[in-house]
Every structure is written in structure tokens, then in C-alpha cells.
Amino acid sequence: MARSFWDSSHMRLGDSNKALTARLNQLLEGEALSRMALSKRIGVADGTLGRIRYGTANPTIDVIDKIARYFRISPWELLRPPDATPAASDDTAGKMIPGLQQAITALNPDQQQALLAMIRALENGK
């Protein structure tokens, strides 16, 4: 059976939650922004952000997208540890992630929204 990109990744779901927690904490501290202030600015419940900050949440793509938009970063960057670089032994990930980022940033805003809608549909099994 062939391994997918996700199977070959060194990060597991728990690692993604830890990365999201670390990145959100880093971003909030970097802007001297409180969780409550972010909550009000992006329209996400403070409790949801609290669970993300403490690593107990399983946020939707919509929540991740709102956080990423506020900090002007790509949503996938929230799921990557703050100081992480792709593992040298993982050639596929090392080559794929920068290419995906470049391809996504080359899209116009309408195309990016269409791509996000497709990802959401995949997440929901549609």
C-alpha cells in the first residue's frame, strides 16, 4: 500500500495540537494581545481560544482560518511548530510544503476562497 504525504509526515494529530498551541501563544505574545481581545476581533468564542491555547481543542478549519487571517499568515503555518523546518529525511514534505505555499499565495483571493471551500468540503466528507 502506498504511503500518502500525511502518512510520511513526522507529525501526528497530537503534534499538530501542540504546534497550534505553541504558535497561537507565540503570536499572541508577539503582538501583546490578550486572548479575549483576539476573540472579539475574529468572532471566535474566548473559550474556544482558551482550549486551543491549552491544547485541549480540536478546532475547525474555519476557526484556524480566522486566526490565520488575523495574523496575516497561511492557515497551515498555525499547525507547524514555531521553529520547525521540514525533516531532512522527509524529502516529500520538504519539497511539497514550500510548493503548496507558493501555489496558494499565487492564487487571487477568490481562488483562495474556492480552495478553502474545497478543503472544508473534504473535511466534511462531501
Secondary structure, DSSP 8 states (H G I E B T S, - for coil): ----HHHH-S--HHHHHHHHHHHHHHHHHHTT--HHHHHHHHT--HHHHHHHHTT-----HHHHHHHHHHHTS-GGGGGS-TT----TT-HHHHHHHHHHHHHHHHS-HHHHHHHHHHHHHHHTT-
